[in-house]
Amino acid sequence: MVQINEKEKCAWNSKYFSMLKNRISDGADVPYFFRDLIAMITDVAEDEWATPKDPSTKLSKESTIRSYAKRNLSQKFAQSIVYRLTPEVFVSTLEERPDTVLRLLAEDYKCYDASADKSNIAKKLADCFVEIIRTAVGLVEQGVLEQQKRQQLALEWKNNYGAYLLSEAEYTCAFPGCG
């Protein structure tokens, strides 16, 4: 993960977007390419296309999109996509690119992470994109987000299966000191 301070954040977002645009946009204009990047990093089912659940519907103004590409994502937009991130899709989409493109992306990224090469650049860029989005929302540490998801899942399991499991175990616990 790339660690940057607040002062460098806007410049970094612009550099990140420019790096991707130069290497994988196939000549697409900024608004089209930015929407494509958002589609690559989020999970939107086909039946949600063009509905309020589709993050690209929040990107209607070209001037807003150009601003996001040059500066930061707005907190409101980042909040609309942060829980729908699918970096695996982003990684697989990048890995489908020719080796030359991956090598050039890795060379571009080496000034931020010397370990970047064509075999790991897709993962590194996905992690960086997720970090940019989470930072815009205010969820800087991935551990916090993962902990919140685990707590929510544990609560759902407890509500759905807790009473059944307790009765099945005759209200005794196998864990020492559980009570």
C-alpha positions in Angstrom: 0.0 0.0 0.0 1.2 3.5 -0.8 1.4 5.8 2.2 1.0 9.4 1.5 0.2 12.5 3.6 -2.7 14.8 3.3 -0.8 17.4 1.2 0.1 14.8 -1.4 -3.3 13.1 -1.6 -4.8 15.3 -4.4 -1.6 15.0 -6.5 -1.5 11.2 -5.9 -5.1 10.7 -7.1 -4.4 12.7 -10.2 -1.1 10.7 -10.9 -2.9 7.4 -10.3 -5.7 8.3 -12.7 -3.2 9.7 -15.3 -1.1 6.5 -15.1 -4.1 4.3 -15.8 -5.5 6.6 -18.4 -2.2 6.7 -20.3 -1.8 2.9 -20.3 -5.3 1.3 -20.4 -7.8 3.8 -21.7 -7.4 2.9 -25.4 -7.9 6.6 -26.2 -11.2 7.0 -24.4 -12.1 10.5 -23.1 -11.8 11.2 -19.3 -15.6 10.9 -18.4 -16.0 7.6 -20.3 -12.8 6.1 -18.9 -13.5 7.2 -15.3 -17.0 5.6 -15.5 -15.2 2.4 -16.8 -12.8 2.4 -13.9 -15.7 2.7 -11.4 -17.5 -0.2 -13.2 -14.3 -2.2 -12.9 -13.9 -1.7 -9.2 -17.6 -2.1 -8.1 -20.1 -4.9 -8.4 -23.3 -3.8 -10.2 -25.6 -6.5 -11.4 -27.1 -6.1 -14.8 -30.6 -5.6 -13.4 -29.2 -2.6 -11.4 -27.8 -0.8 -14.4 -29.1 2.7 -14.8 -30.9 2.5 -11.4 -30.0 4.5 -8.3 -27.9 1.5 -7.2 -25.6 1.9 -10.2 -22.7 4.2 -9.1 -22.3 5.5 -12.7 -25.7 7.2 -12.5 -24.1 9.5 -9.9 -21.6 10.6 -12.5 -23.8 12.5 -14.8 -21.9 15.8 -15.1 -18.7 15.6 -17.1 -17.2 18.5 -15.1 -17.7 16.6 -11.9 -16.0 13.5 -13.4 -13.1 15.6 -14.6 -12.8 17.1 -11.1 -12.7 13.6 -9.5 -9.9 12.6 -12.0 -7.8 15.7 -11.2 -8.4 15.9 -7.5 -10.3 13.7 -5.0 -13.5 11.7 -5.1 -16.2 13.4 -3.2 -17.0 11.8 0.2 -20.6 11.3 -0.9 -19.7 9.5 -4.1 -17.1 7.4 -2.3 -19.7 6.4 0.3 -22.0 5.2 -2.5 -19.4 2.7 -3.7 -17.2 1.8 -0.8 -19.3 -1.2 0.3 -19.6 -2.4 -3.3 -15.9 -2.7 -4.1 -14.7 -5.7 -6.0 -11.0 -5.4 -6.4 -10.8 -9.0 -7.7 -12.7 -7.9 -10.8 -10.4 -4.9 -11.2 -7.3 -7.2 -10.9 -8.6 -9.8 -13.4 -9.5 -7.0 -15.9 -6.0 -5.6 -15.7 -4.4 -9.0 -15.9 -6.1 -9.5 -19.3 -4.1 -6.7 -20.7 -1.0 -7.4 -22.8 2.3 -8.0 -21.0 3.7 -4.8 -22.4 0.9 -2.8 -20.8 1.5 -4.5 -17.4 5.2 -4.0 -17.7 4.7 -0.2 -18.4 2.2 0.1 -15.6 4.7 -1.5 -13.2 7.5 0.8 -14.4 5.2 3.8 -13.8 4.3 2.5 -10.3 7.9 1.7 -9.2 8.5 5.2 -7.9 5.8 4.5 -5.3 6.6 0.8 -4.7 9.9 -0.6 -5.9 8.6 -4.2 -5.7 6.1 -3.6 -8.5 6.4 -5.8 -11.5 4.2 -7.1 -14.3 3.1 -10.1 -12.2 1.8 -8.1 -9.2 0.9 -4.7 -10.6 -2.8 -5.4 -11.1 -3.1 -6.3 -7.4 -1.1 -3.3 -6.3 -3.2 -0.9 -8.4 -6.4 -2.5 -7.1 -5.2 -2.1 -3.5 -4.3 1.5 -4.2 -7.7 2.3 -5.8 -9.5 0.8 -2.8 -7.3 2.9 -0.5 -8.1 6.1 -2.5 -11.9 5.3 -2.2 -11.7 4.4 1.5 -9.6 7.5 2.3 -12.2 9.7 0.6 -14.9 8.1 2.8 -12.7 8.4 5.9 -12.1 4.6 6.3 -8.4 4.8 6.2 -7.6 1.5 7.8 -8.7 -1.6 6.0 -8.7 -3.5 9.3 -11.5 -1.3 10.7 -13.7 -1.9 7.7 -13.1 -5.7 7.8 -13.8 -5.7 11.6 -17.1 -3.9 11.0 -18.1 -6.5 8.4 -17.1 -9.4 10.7 -19.1 -7.9 13.6 -22.2 -7.4 11.4 -21.9 -11.0 10.1 -21.5 -12.4 13.7 -24.6 -10.4 14.8 -26.6 -11.8 11.8 -25.5 -15.4 12.6 -26.3 -14.9 16.3 -29.8 -13.6 15.5 -30.5 -16.3 12.8 -29.0 -19.4 14.5 -28.1 -18.5 18.1 -31.3 -19.7 19.8 -31.3 -23.0 17.8 -27.7 -23.7 18.6 -28.1 -23.0 22.3 -31.1 -25.4 22.5 -29.3 -28.0 20.4 -26.3 -27.9 22.9 -28.8 -28.0 25.8 -27.6 -24.5 26.9 -24.1 -25.6 27.6 -20.9 -24.2 26.0 -17.8 -26.2 25.1 -15.5 -23.2 25.5 -13.7 -23.0 28.9 -14.7 -20.1 31.0 -17.7 -19.3 28.8 -20.4 -19.6 31.6 
